[in-house]
Amino acid sequence: MGIETLAILLFLCVFILILYGYPVAFTLGGLSIMYAVCFLEPSAFEALPSRFMGVLTNYNLIAVPLFIFMGIMLEKSGLAESLLETMAMLFGKMRGGLAISVVIVGALLAASTGIVGATVVTMGFISLPTMLKRGYKPELATGAIAASGTLGQIIPPSVVLVLLGSIMSINIGDLFAAALLPGLLLVGAYILYIAIYSAIFPSAAPRIPEAEVKQFAEKDFYKKVINAFLLPMLLILGVLGSIFFGWATSTEAAAVGAMGATLMTIGQGKFRKKTLESVMQETTLLTCMVFIILLGATTFSMVFREMGGDLFLVRLIEESQLSPRGFLFVVMVAMFIAGFFIDFIEIIFIFVPVVIPIFNQYDIDLLWLGILIGVNLQTSFLTPPFGFALFYLKGVAPPSITTGHLYRGILPFVVIQMLLLALLVFYPEIIHISKDLFQVSR
């Protein structure tokens, strides 16, 4: 067996062991080192320490713990509750108004936090019991919550985009700007679907009683609206605006966001020593997980290339005479299916380093590719039977909500996302329009 074939075998073994439940970081790093000891010269290890230091000293990756801190701190601030209450009353007279408000709040939280799990759980706790109590069809309620909760995968500031930018050597500010218009299109498509569905099936999405809306509007209406929207909008402008106008790098903007989220929590009267300790512990845990996986992925990537796996794949693709679009389709399908079983971080660190050399060979626009991967990973996050967002929501849903409700509810939103992905594939100029529109500084 040739060494290049062994490299492909390494890739398959890593994927199979992860599916069996072995820890991702240690599977990537440990199995790669075992293969290197058996099949490579000892000199191959000389480059590994410098690669590790390259990861640990990567300035862009400092944004990861800062954005995680910002998201978890906002979860503790009570911002979502006040936002959702205000939005529900503003759209209360519309059929499906509560579901539309969930989507808009999900988009605002995505632009404030970028963390999917926290958003889905928070929205599930707050809005699902209310929607069910008001007579919403369980499928519509759960679908709207799960879909809006995953907007943090694509709407900046997104941890997914930070990691993709680092792995693919793309400017993170460019990725953020390029992702904003596709993210807004997705939000608009969700709202349009809910409005049409509610018009066709009025009983599935009843209006909030007019007396309740009137009571909300009578007492300090403008003050409630300003309090609910002003702080999150200031935070969004502070983080994204500073990047798009060129006032700060993504890492500096993440630090602004972390401080802003802390000040917002203080302003809401929710800041306690115990809160800070909890946020710091969760941030440390998630950050350590990301970086340990990243070091394991660095080892895997180095060994895979030393064994000639990347050159073997390039040659295989050339011999199969796959067009660039054909290879893109194969990669997108593989990532989509992988998203049923493993987390987005693992997919990024396993797949992306392997396929990037081939896309470079095809002279594919990496900025366009990065957004396609982001939207694709978001779709797989929702797709039955193993979509992670569905597990998060099921964990906080009332006993009356079955797995069948979740699966049926999310399917229309998955179709919407796949249509958006197809639109971005055939009209890549959307991504460049978004970048030119929002990257004001350039």
C-alpha positions as CSV (number, residue, x, y, z in Angstrom):
1,M,0.0,0.0,0.0
2,G,1.4,3.4,-1.0
3,I,2.0,6.1,1.6
4,E,-0.5,8.4,-0.2
5,T,-3.2,5.7,0.2
6,L,-2.3,5.5,3.9
7,A,-3.0,9.2,4.2
8,I,-6.5,8.7,2.9
9,L,-6.9,5.7,5.3
10,L,-5.8,8.1,8.1
11,F,-8.6,10.5,7.2
12,L,-11.2,7.7,7.1
13,C,-10.0,6.3,10.5
14,V,-10.2,9.7,12.1
15,F,-13.8,10.2,10.8
16,I,-14.9,6.6,11.9
17,L,-13.4,6.9,15.4
18,I,-15.1,10.3,15.9
19,L,-18.5,8.8,14.9
20,Y,-17.9,6.1,17.5
21,G,-17.6,8.8,20.1
22,Y,-13.9,9.1,20.8
23,P,-12.7,12.6,21.8
24,V,-12.1,14.7,18.7
25,A,-9.0,16.5,19.8
26,F,-7.2,13.4,20.9
27,T,-8.4,11.3,18.0
28,L,-7.1,13.8,15.5
29,G,-3.7,14.4,17.2
30,G,-3.1,10.9,18.6
31,L,-4.0,8.8,15.6
32,S,-2.0,11.2,13.4
33,I,1.1,10.8,15.5
34,M,0.7,7.0,15.5
35,Y,0.6,7.1,11.7
36,A,3.6,9.4,11.6
37,V,5.7,7.2,13.9
38,C,4.9,4.1,11.8
39,F,5.1,5.6,8.3
40,L,7.2,8.8,8.3
41,E,10.8,9.7,9.0
42,P,11.5,11.1,12.5
43,S,12.5,14.4,10.9
44,A,8.8,14.9,10.1
45,F,8.1,15.9,13.7
46,E,10.6,18.8,13.6
47,A,8.0,21.1,12.1
48,L,5.3,20.3,14.6
49,P,6.4,22.7,17.5
50,S,6.6,25.6,15.1
51,R,3.1,24.8,13.8
52,F,1.7,24.7,17.4
53,M,3.3,28.0,18.1
54,G,1.8,29.4,14.9
55,V,-1.6,28.5,16.2
56,L,-1.1,29.7,19.7
57,T,0.3,33.1,18.6
58,N,-2.4,33.6,15.9
59,Y,-3.7,37.1,16.8
60,N,-7.1,36.5,15.0
61,L,-7.9,33.5,17.3
62,I,-7.9,35.8,20.4
63,A,-11.4,36.8,19.1
64,V,-12.7,33.3,19.8
65,P,-12.7,33.5,23.7
66,L,-13.8,37.1,23.6
67,F,-16.9,36.4,21.4
68,I,-17.7,33.3,23.5
69,F,-17.5,35.5,26.7
70,M,-19.7,38.1,25.1
71,G,-22.3,35.6,24.1
72,I,-22.5,33.9,27.5
73,M,-22.6,37.2,29.3
74,L,-25.5,38.4,27.2
75,E,-27.3,35.2,27.9
76,K,-27.1,36.1,31.6
77,S,-28.2,39.7,31.1
78,G,-31.9,39.1,30.6
79,L,-31.7,40.9,27.2
80,A,-33.6,38.2,25.3
81,E,-36.6,38.3,27.6
82,S,-37.1,42.1,27.2
83,L,-36.5,41.9,23.5
84,L,-38.9,39.1,22.9
85,E,-41.7,40.7,25.0
86,T,-41.4,44.0,23.2
87,M,-41.2,42.4,19.7
88,A,-44.2,40.2,20.5
89,M,-46.3,43.2,21.4
90,L,-45.1,45.2,18.3
91,F,-46.1,42.4,16.0
92,G,-49.0,41.2,18.2
93,K,-51.8,42.3,15.8
94,M,-50.4,40.2,13.0
95,R,-51.1,36.5,12.5
96,G,-47.8,34.8,13.2
97,G,-46.5,37.9,14.8
98,L,-45.1,36.0,17.8
99,A,-43.2,33.7,15.5
100,I,-41.9,36.6,13.4
101,S,-40.8,38.3,16.6
102,V,-38.9,35.1,17.5
103,V,-37.0,35.2,14.2
104,I,-36.1,38.9,14.5
105,V,-35.0,38.5,18.1
106,G,-33.0,35.4,17.0
107,A,-31.3,37.6,14.4
108,L,-30.5,40.3,16.9
109,L,-29.1,37.8,19.3
110,A,-27.0,36.2,16.5
111,A,-25.6,39.7,15.7
112,S,-24.9,40.2,19.4
113,T,-23.5,36.8,20.5
114,G,-22.7,34.4,17.6
115,I,-23.2,31.3,19.8
116,V,-25.9,28.9,18.6
117,G,-26.4,26.7,21.6
118,A,-26.9,29.5,24.0
119,T,-29.4,31.3,21.6
120,V,-31.5,28.1,21.0
121,V,-31.7,27.2,24.7
122,T,-32.5,30.8,25.7
123,M,-35.2,31.2,23.1
124,G,-36.6,27.8,23.9
125,F,-36.9,28.6,27.6
126,I,-38.5,32.0,27.0
127,S,-40.7,31.8,23.9
128,L,-41.8,28.2,23.4
129,P,-44.1,27.9,26.5
130,T,-45.6,31.3,25.6
131,M,-46.2,30.3,21.9
132,L,-47.8,27.0,23.0
133,K,-50.0,28.8,25.6
134,R,-51.2,31.2,22.9
135,G,-52.3,28.4,20.6
136,Y,-49.4,28.2,18.2
137,K,-49.1,24.9,16.3
138,P,-46.1,23.1,17.9
139,E,-44.4,22.5,14.5
140,L,-44.4,26.2,13.7
141,A,-43.3,27.2,17.1
142,T,-40.4,24.8,17.3
143,G,-39.3,25.3,13.7
144,A,-39.1,29.1,14.1
145,I,-37.1,28.8,17.4
146,A,-34.6,26.3,16.1
147,A,-34.1,28.1,12.8
148,S,-33.7,31.5,14.3
149,G,-31.4,30.2,17.0
150,T,-28.9,28.9,14.4
151,L,-28.6,32.3,12.6
152,G,-25.5,32.8,14.8
153,Q,-23.7,30.4,12.5
154,I,-23.8,32.9,9.6
155,I,-24.7,36.3,10.9
156,P,-21.6,38.0,12.2
157,P,-20.0,38.1,14.7
158,S,-19.9,34.3,14.2
159,V,-17.3,32.0,15.8
160,V,-17.7,29.7,12.7
161,L,-16.5,32.6,10.5
162,V,-13.6,33.4,12.8
163,L,-12.4,29.8,12.7
164,L,-13.0,29.5,8.9
165,G,-11.1,32.8,8.3
166,S,-8.2,31.5,10.4
167,I,-8.0,28.1,8.7
168,M,-8.5,29.4,5.2
169,S,-6.3,32.5,5.7
170,I,-9.1,35.0,4.8
171,N,-9.5,38.4,6.4
172,I,-12.2,37.9,9.1
173,G,-13.6,41.4,8.5
174,D,-14.1,40.5,4.9
175,L,-15.9,37.3,5.9
176,F,-18.1,39.2,8.3
177,A,-19.1,41.8,5.6
178,A,-19.7,39.1,3.0
179,A,-21.9,37.1,5.3
180,L,-24.2,39.9,6.4
181,L,-26.4,40.2,3.3
182,P,-26.9,36.4,3.0
183,G,-27.8,36.3,6.7
184,L,-30.4,39.1,6.2
185,L,-31.8,37.3,3.1
186,L,-32.2,34.2,5.3
187,V,-34.0,36.2,8.0
188,G,-36.3,37.8,5.3
189,A,-37.1,34.4,3.9
190,Y,-38.0,33.0,7.3
191,I,-40.4,35.9,8.0
192,L,-42.0,35.6,4.5
193,Y,-42.6,31.9,5.0
194,I,-44.1,32.4,8.5
195,A,-46.4,35.2,7.1
196,I,-47.6,33.0,4.2
197,Y,-48.1,30.0,6.4
198,S,-50.1,32.0,9.0
199,A,-52.3,33.5,6.2
200,I,-53.1,30.0,4.9
201,F,-53.5,28.3,8.3
202,P,-54.8,31.1,10.6
203,S,-55.5,28.7,13.5
204,A,-51.8,27.7,13.6
205,A,-50.6,31.2,14.5
206,P,-53.3,33.2,16.3
207,R,-53.0,36.9,17.1
208,I,-52.3,38.2,20.5
209,P,-55.5,39.6,22.0
210,E,-56.0,43.3,21.2
211,A,-56.7,44.2,24.9
212,E,-53.3,42.8,25.9
213,V,-51.4,44.7,23.2
214,K,-53.3,47.9,24.1
215,Q,-52.4,47.4,27.8
216,F,-48.7,47.1,26.9
217,A,-48.9,50.2,24.7
218,E,-50.6,52.4,27.4
219,K,-47.8,52.2,30.0
220,D,-44.3,53.6,29.2
221,F,-44.5,52.2,25.6
222,Y,-41.6,54.2,24.1
223,K,-39.5,53.7,27.2
224,K,-39.9,49.9,26.9
225,V,-39.1,49.9,23.2
226,I,-36.0,52.1,23.7
227,N,-34.8,50.0,26.6
228,A,-35.3,46.8,24.6
229,F,-33.6,47.9,21.4
230,L,-31.1,50.6,22.3
231,L,-28.6,48.5,24.2
232,P,-28.4,45.5,21.8
233,M,-28.2,47.9,18.8
234,L,-25.4,49.9,20.4
235,L,-23.5,46.6,21.0
236,I,-24.1,45.4,17.4
237,L,-22.9,48.8,16.1
238,G,-19.9,48.8,18.4
239,V,-18.8,45.3,17.3
240,L,-19.7,45.2,13.6
241,G,-19.5,48.9,13.0
242,S,-16.0,49.1,14.3
243,I,-14.9,46.3,12.0
244,F,-16.7,47.5,8.9
245,F,-15.5,51.1,9.2
246,G,-12.0,49.9,9.8
247,W,-11.7,51.4,13.3
248,A,-10.8,48.0,14.8
249,T,-9.7,44.5,13.9
250,S,-12.1,41.6,14.6
251,T,-10.1,40.8,17.7
252,E,-10.3,44.4,19.0
253,A,-14.0,44.5,18.2
254,A,-14.5,41.2,20.1
255,A,-12.9,42.9,23.2
256,V,-15.3,45.8,22.8
257,G,-18.2,43.4,22.6
258,A,-17.1,41.5,25.7
259,M,-16.8,44.7,27.7
260,G,-20.1,46.0,26.2
261,A,-21.9,42.8,27.2
262,T,-20.6,43.1,30.7
263,L,-21.7,46.7,31.0
264,M,-25.2,45.7,29.7
265,T,-25.5,43.0,32.3
266,I,-24.6,45.5,35.0
267,G,-27.1,47.9,33.5
268,Q,-29.9,45.3,33.7
269,G,-29.1,44.6,37.4
270,K,-28.1,41.0,36.6
271,F,-24.4,41.3,37.3
272,R,-23.1,39.3,40.4
273,K,-19.8,37.8,41.4
274,K,-21.4,34.4,40.9
275,T,-22.5,35.4,37.4
276,L,-19.0,36.5,36.4
277,E,-17.5,33.3,37.8
278,S,-20.0,31.2,35.8
279,V,-19.4,33.1,32.6
280,M,-15.6,32.8,33.0
281,Q,-15.8,29.1,33.7
282,E,-18.0,28.4,30.7
283,T,-15.8,30.6,28.4
284,T,-12.7,28.8,29.6
285,L,-14.2,25.4,29.0
286,L,-15.4,26.2,25.5
287,T,-12.2,28.0,24.6
288,C,-10.0,25.1,25.8
289,M,-12.2,22.7,23.8
290,V,-11.7,24.8,20.6
291,F,-8.0,25.2,21.0
292,I,-7.3,21.6,21.9
293,I,-9.2,20.5,18.8
294,L,-7.3,23.1,16.8
295,L,-3.9,21.7,17.9
296,G,-5.1,18.1,17.1
297,A,-6.3,19.3,13.7
298,T,-2.9,21.0,13.1
299,T,-1.1,17.7,13.8
300,F,-3.5,15.9,11.5
301,S,-3.1,18.4,8.7
302,M,0.7,18.3,8.9
303,V,0.9,14.4,8.9
304,F,-1.8,14.2,6.1
305,R,0.3,16.5,3.9
306,E,3.6,14.9,4.8
307,M,2.2,11.6,3.6
308,G,1.1,13.3,0.4
309,G,-2.6,13.0,1.0
310,D,-3.3,16.5,-0.4
311,L,-1.4,15.8,-3.6
312,F,-3.1,12.4,-3.9
313,L,-6.5,14.0,-3.7
314,V,-5.6,16.7,-6.3
315,R,-4.4,14.1,-8.7
316,L,-7.5,12.0,-8.0
317,I,-9.8,14.9,-8.8
318,E,-7.8,15.8,-11.9
319,E,-8.0,12.2,-13.2
320,S,-11.7,12.0,-12.5
321,Q,-12.1,15.2,-14.6
322,L,-14.5,16.7,-12.1
323,S,-15.3,20.3,-12.9
324,P,-14.8,22.9,-10.1
325,R,-18.6,23.0,-9.6
326,G,-18.6,19.2,-9.5
327,F,-16.0,19.0,-6.8
328,L,-17.7,21.8,-4.8
329,F,-20.9,19.8,-4.9
330,V,-19.1,16.7,-3.6
331,V,-17.5,18.7,-0.7
332,M,-20.8,20.4,0.2
333,V,-22.7,17.1,0.3
334,A,-20.0,15.5,2.4
335,M,-20.0,18.4,4.9
336,F,-23.8,18.4,5.0
337,I,-23.9,14.7,5.8
338,A,-21.0,15.0,8.3
339,G,-23.1,17.7,10.1
340,F,-25.7,15.0,11.0
341,F,-23.1,13.4,13.2
342,I,-20.3,15.7,14.4
343,D,-20.1,19.4,15.5
344,F,-19.2,22.3,13.1
345,I,-15.9,22.9,14.8
346,E,-14.8,19.3,14.1
347,I,-16.0,19.6,10.4
348,I,-14.0,22.8,9.9
349,F,-10.8,21.3,11.3
350,I,-11.1,17.9,9.6
351,F,-12.5,18.8,6.1
352,V,-11.3,22.4,5.4
353,P,-7.5,21.8,5.6
354,V,-7.8,18.8,3.3
355,V,-9.9,20.4,0.6
356,I,-8.4,23.9,0.5
357,P,-5.4,22.9,-1.6
358,I,-7.7,21.4,-4.2
359,F,-9.9,24.5,-4.3
360,N,-6.7,26.6,-4.7
361,Q,-5.7,24.3,-7.6
362,Y,-9.1,25.2,-9.2
363,D,-8.5,28.9,-8.5
364,I,-11.8,29.0,-6.5
365,D,-12.7,32.3,-4.7
366,L,-12.0,31.4,-1.1
367,L,-14.2,34.2,0.3
368,W,-17.2,32.8,-1.6
369,L,-16.3,29.3,-0.5
370,G,-16.1,30.4,3.1
371,I,-19.6,31.8,3.1
372,L,-21.0,28.6,1.3
373,I,-19.4,26.4,4.0
374,G,-20.9,28.6,6.7
375,V,-24.4,28.4,5.3
376,N,-24.0,24.7,4.7
377,L,-22.9,24.0,8.3
378,Q,-25.8,26.0,9.5
379,T,-28.2,23.8,7.5
380,S,-26.7,20.6,8.8
381,F,-27.0,22.0,12.3
382,L,-30.8,21.9,11.8
383,T,-31.3,18.8,9.7
384,P,-33.0,15.7,11.2
385,P,-32.3,13.2,12.5
386,F,-29.2,14.5,14.3
387,G,-29.3,18.3,14.0
388,F,-27.6,19.7,17.1
389,A,-30.1,22.6,17.4
390,L,-33.0,20.1,17.6
391,F,-31.3,18.4,20.6
392,Y,-30.7,21.7,22.3
393,L,-34.4,22.6,21.9
394,K,-35.7,19.2,22.9
395,G,-33.7,19.5,26.1
396,V,-35.7,22.6,27.2
397,A,-39.0,21.9,25.6
398,P,-42.1,20.8,27.6
399,P,-42.9,17.1,27.6
400,S,-45.8,17.6,25.2
401,I,-43.3,18.5,22.4
402,T,-42.3,15.3,20.6
403,T,-39.3,14.6,18.4
404,G,-41.8,14.4,15.5
405,H,-42.9,18.0,16.2
406,L,-39.3,19.1,15.9
407,Y,-38.6,17.2,12.7
408,R,-41.8,18.3,10.9
409,G,-41.4,21.9,12.1
410,I,-37.8,22.4,10.9
411,L,-38.1,20.9,7.4
412,P,-39.6,24.0,5.7
413,F,-36.7,26.1,7.2
414,V,-34.1,23.6,6.0
415,V,-35.6,23.8,2.5
416,I,-35.3,27.7,2.7
417,Q,-31.7,27.4,3.7
418,M,-30.9,25.0,0.9
419,L,-32.5,27.3,-1.6
420,L,-30.4,30.2,-0.2
421,L,-27.3,28.0,-0.6
422,A,-28.2,27.2,-4.2
423,L,-28.8,30.9,-4.8
424,L,-25.3,31.8,-3.5
425,V,-23.7,29.0,-5.6
426,F,-25.2,30.3,-8.8
427,Y,-25.0,34.0,-8.0
428,P,-21.7,34.5,-6.2
429,E,-21.9,38.2,-6.8
430,I,-24.4,38.4,-3.9
431,I,-21.5,37.7,-1.5
432,H,-19.2,40.3,-3.2
433,I,-22.1,42.9,-3.2
434,S,-22.4,42.3,0.6
435,K,-18.7,42.7,1.1
436,D,-18.6,45.9,-0.9
437,L,-21.7,47.2,0.8
438,F,-20.7,46.7,4.4
439,Q,-16.9,46.9,4.2
440,V,-17.2,50.7,4.3
441,S,-13.5,51.3,5.0
442,R,-12.3,49.7,1.7
